[in-house]
Amino acid sequence: MQLKKKLQAFTLSEMLVVLLLTVVVVGLAFAILNLVQQQMNTAKNNFEKNTELNQLRQALWTDFRTYPKISYIENSQQLLLESETSNTSYTFFDSYILRNTDTLFIAIEEKKFYLEGKQVPFGLVNAMSLKTEKEMGSRNVFVYRENAANFYMNN
């Protein structure tokens, strides 16, 4: 009669415990990955919103310094910037702004226009204040320009 040598191996219950622990660890890894992806998407969306708002601010500052005549037309929600050789317009819609043919996806909650420090509903302006909607963080954009002497002589 020969004795069989016992082989060193894992039992079925030990294998099930290892399998269960592996499932738990992999499940936690996927849950953490999902949280990281959500955070990355939130950061990306915030970056895009800030970039869009900075583009609007930069374009307004440049245009306010470039054009000698700036007026707001209330009926068409349009800001016209004019010079002898060219013009630019900003048209305000509910969820975006058109600058000539460029679209800036910024929802404006409140627009205020000023002439010589006094708020005006329409007509010639030399400063403006924009407040974005809550989804953009209710941020303010204020741009102005100092009028040259020819502004006072021509108007």
C-alpha positions as CSV (number, residue, x, y, z in Angstrom):
1,M,0.0,0.0,0.0
2,Q,1.4,3.3,-1.1
3,L,0.8,6.5,0.8
4,K,-0.1,9.4,-1.3
5,K,1.7,12.6,-0.5
6,K,-0.5,15.5,0.3
7,L,-0.1,18.4,-2.2
8,Q,0.3,21.9,-0.8
9,A,-2.7,23.9,-2.2
10,F,-5.3,26.4,-1.2
11,T,-8.7,25.2,-0.1
12,L,-11.8,26.3,-1.8
13,S,-12.8,28.5,1.1
14,E,-9.4,30.3,1.0
15,M,-9.8,31.0,-2.7
16,L,-13.3,32.4,-2.1
17,V,-12.0,34.8,0.6
18,V,-9.3,36.0,-1.8
19,L,-11.8,36.4,-4.6
20,L,-14.1,38.4,-2.3
21,L,-11.3,40.7,-1.2
22,T,-10.3,41.3,-4.8
23,V,-13.9,42.2,-5.7
24,V,-14.1,44.7,-2.8
25,V,-10.7,46.3,-3.7
26,V,-11.6,46.6,-7.4
27,G,-15.1,48.0,-6.5
28,L,-13.5,50.7,-4.3
29,A,-11.0,51.5,-7.1
30,F,-13.8,52.0,-9.6
31,A,-15.8,54.2,-7.1
32,I,-12.7,56.4,-6.5
33,L,-12.1,56.6,-10.3
34,N,-15.6,57.8,-10.8
35,L,-15.2,60.5,-8.1
36,V,-11.9,61.7,-9.7
37,Q,-13.6,61.8,-13.1
38,Q,-16.4,63.9,-11.7
39,Q,-13.9,66.3,-10.1
40,M,-11.9,66.6,-13.3
41,N,-15.1,67.4,-15.3
42,T,-16.1,70.0,-12.8
43,A,-12.7,71.6,-13.0
44,K,-12.8,71.5,-16.8
45,N,-16.2,73.2,-16.9
46,N,-15.1,75.9,-14.5
47,F,-12.0,76.5,-16.6
48,E,-14.0,76.8,-19.7
49,K,-16.5,79.2,-18.1
50,N,-13.6,81.4,-16.8
51,T,-11.9,81.3,-20.1
52,E,-15.1,82.4,-21.9
53,L,-15.6,85.3,-19.4
54,N,-12.0,86.4,-19.7
55,Q,-12.3,86.4,-23.5
56,L,-15.4,88.7,-23.2
57,R,-13.6,91.0,-20.7
58,Q,-10.5,91.2,-22.9
59,A,-12.5,91.9,-26.1
60,L,-14.6,94.6,-24.3
61,W,-11.5,96.3,-22.9
62,T,-9.8,96.3,-26.3
63,D,-12.9,97.5,-28.1
64,F,-13.7,100.2,-25.6
65,R,-10.1,101.6,-26.0
66,T,-10.2,101.3,-29.9
67,Y,-13.6,102.9,-30.9
68,P,-14.4,106.5,-30.2
69,K,-18.2,106.2,-30.4
70,I,-20.0,103.6,-28.3
71,S,-23.8,103.4,-28.1
72,Y,-26.3,100.9,-26.7
73,I,-29.6,100.2,-28.6
74,E,-32.1,98.9,-26.1
75,N,-34.6,97.5,-28.7
76,S,-32.1,95.1,-30.3
77,Q,-30.0,94.6,-27.2
78,Q,-27.0,95.7,-29.2
79,L,-23.8,97.5,-28.2
80,L,-22.4,99.3,-31.2
81,L,-18.8,100.5,-31.3
82,E,-18.0,102.7,-34.2
83,S,-15.0,104.5,-35.8
84,E,-14.6,106.2,-39.2
85,T,-13.1,103.0,-40.7
86,S,-14.8,100.1,-38.9
87,N,-17.3,99.0,-36.4
88,T,-18.0,96.2,-34.0
89,S,-21.3,95.1,-32.4
90,Y,-22.2,93.0,-29.4
91,T,-25.6,91.5,-29.4
92,F,-26.9,90.2,-26.1
93,F,-29.2,87.1,-26.0
94,D,-30.5,85.0,-23.1
95,S,-27.7,82.4,-23.0
96,Y,-25.0,83.9,-25.2
97,I,-23.4,87.0,-26.7
98,L,-22.5,87.6,-30.3
99,R,-19.5,89.8,-31.0
100,N,-19.7,90.3,-34.7
101,T,-19.7,86.7,-35.8
102,D,-18.0,85.2,-32.6
103,T,-20.2,83.5,-30.1
104,L,-19.5,83.7,-26.4
105,F,-21.6,81.3,-24.3
106,I,-22.2,83.6,-21.3
107,A,-25.6,84.2,-19.8
108,I,-25.9,87.8,-18.6
109,E,-28.3,88.5,-15.7
110,E,-27.9,92.2,-15.6
111,K,-26.5,94.9,-17.9
112,K,-25.9,98.5,-16.9
113,F,-24.6,101.3,-19.1
114,Y,-23.1,104.6,-18.0
115,L,-22.2,107.9,-19.5
116,E,-20.1,110.3,-17.5
117,G,-20.7,108.3,-14.3
118,K,-24.5,108.3,-14.6
119,Q,-26.5,105.3,-15.5
120,V,-28.3,105.5,-18.9
121,P,-30.8,103.1,-20.3
122,F,-29.6,103.5,-24.0
123,G,-27.7,105.9,-26.3
124,L,-24.1,106.9,-26.0
125,V,-22.1,105.2,-23.2
126,N,-18.5,105.2,-21.9
127,A,-18.8,102.4,-19.3
128,M,-20.7,99.2,-18.8
129,S,-21.2,96.7,-16.1
130,L,-22.3,93.1,-16.7
131,K,-23.3,90.5,-14.1
132,T,-23.3,86.9,-15.1
133,E,-26.0,84.4,-14.1
134,K,-25.5,82.1,-11.1
135,E,-24.3,79.2,-13.2
136,M,-21.3,81.4,-14.1
137,G,-20.7,82.3,-10.5
138,S,-22.5,85.7,-10.6
139,R,-19.3,87.4,-11.6
140,N,-19.0,91.1,-12.6
141,V,-17.4,92.6,-15.6
142,F,-16.9,96.4,-15.6
143,V,-15.2,98.2,-18.5
144,Y,-14.9,101.9,-19.1
145,R,-12.9,104.4,-21.1
146,E,-12.0,108.0,-20.7
147,N,-13.4,110.2,-23.3
148,A,-11.1,112.2,-25.5
149,A,-11.7,115.9,-26.2
150,N,-13.3,115.2,-29.6
151,F,-16.0,113.3,-27.8
152,Y,-17.1,116.4,-26.0
153,M,-16.8,118.5,-29.2
154,N,-18.8,116.2,-31.4
155,N,-21.6,115.4,-28.9
